[in-house]
Amino acid sequence: MDNEKNLHITMYELAEFSQKNFVKKDLIQKEGFGTFMICLDQGQEIPPHSEPHGGIFLVLEGKGDITSKESRYDVGPGHLVSVEANGIRGIQCIERMIILVIK
């Protein structure tokens, strides 16, 4: 997405799904701050792995499990999960998911 000064996004219109793999879309990228959307179709997974940045995962739509450190959380719309920098995180989609990630 553009790095406009003011940006208005309708995320549900930007949601895109693929039968092959999850879809990640950058939304807003600023120095020290970024947001992106992850769209997963039923049965798709992002295996637990480490990332150098921390973040907050906000489930907008769907159901699944989010791993943060050694904990696994059942999540649905409105659930928020925090992950630490260099911490393990992963996602298992049970029902088509749209997740907003703030890092």
C-alpha positions in Angstrom: 0.0 0.0 0.0 1.0 3.6 -0.4 2.6 5.4 2.5 0.2 8.3 2.3 0.0 10.8 5.1 -3.7 9.9 5.8 -4.9 6.5 4.7 -8.4 5.0 4.8 -8.6 1.3 4.2 -11.6 -1.1 4.0 -9.7 -4.3 4.9 -12.5 -6.7 4.0 -12.4 -5.4 0.4 -8.6 -6.0 0.3 -8.9 -9.6 1.6 -7.6 -12.1 -0.8 -7.4 -15.9 -0.5 -5.5 -18.5 -2.4 -6.0 -22.3 -2.3 -2.3 -22.8 -2.5 -1.0 -20.7 0.4 -1.9 -17.9 2.9 -1.9 -14.4 1.5 0.0 -11.5 3.2 -0.8 -7.9 2.3 1.2 -5.0 3.6 -1.2 -2.2 4.6 0.7 0.7 6.3 4.5 0.8 6.7 6.1 3.7 8.6 9.4 4.0 10.4 9.2 1.8 13.5 5.6 0.7 12.8 3.8 -1.5 10.3 0.5 -3.3 9.7 -0.3 -6.1 7.4 -3.2 -8.5 6.8 -2.9 -12.3 6.7 -5.7 -14.2 4.9 -5.8 -18.0 5.4 -8.3 -20.4 3.9 -9.6 -23.4 5.8 -6.9 -25.9 6.7 -4.0 -23.6 5.9 -1.2 -23.1 8.4 1.8 -20.9 9.2 4.0 -23.3 11.1 5.4 -22.1 14.4 8.5 -20.1 13.8 10.5 -17.2 15.2 10.4 -13.6 13.8 12.7 -10.7 14.8 9.8 -8.3 15.5 7.0 -8.5 18.1 3.4 -7.9 17.2 -0.3 -8.0 17.9 -2.6 -10.3 16.0 -6.2 -9.2 15.8 -8.6 -11.8 14.4 -11.2 -10.0 12.2 -12.9 -13.0 10.8 -12.8 -16.8 11.0 -11.6 -19.4 13.6 -8.4 -21.1 14.3 -5.4 -21.4 16.7 -2.6 -18.9 17.2 0.6 -20.0 18.9 2.5 -17.5 21.0 5.6 -18.8 22.8 4.6 -22.2 24.1 0.9 -21.4 24.4 -1.8 -22.2 21.8 -5.0 -20.1 21.8 -8.3 -20.9 20.2 -9.3 -17.7 18.5 -12.2 -16.1 16.6 -13.4 -12.6 15.7 -12.3 -10.0 18.2 -9.6 -12.1 19.7 -6.2 -10.4 20.2 -2.9 -12.3 20.8 0.4 -10.6 21.5 3.8 -12.1 20.4 7.2 -11.0 21.5 10.2 -10.2 19.3 12.1 -13.3 18.5 9.3 -15.3 20.0 7.7 -18.4 18.4 4.4 -17.7 16.6 2.2 -19.7 14.2 -1.4 -19.9 12.9 -3.6 -22.9 12.1 -6.8 -21.9 10.2 -10.0 -23.9 11.0 -12.5 -21.5 9.3 -11.4 -18.9 6.7 -9.5 -16.2 8.6 -8.6 -12.6 8.2 -6.0 -11.3 10.7 -4.7 -7.8 11.2 -1.1 -7.8 12.4 0.4 -4.7 14.0 4.1 -4.7 14.5 
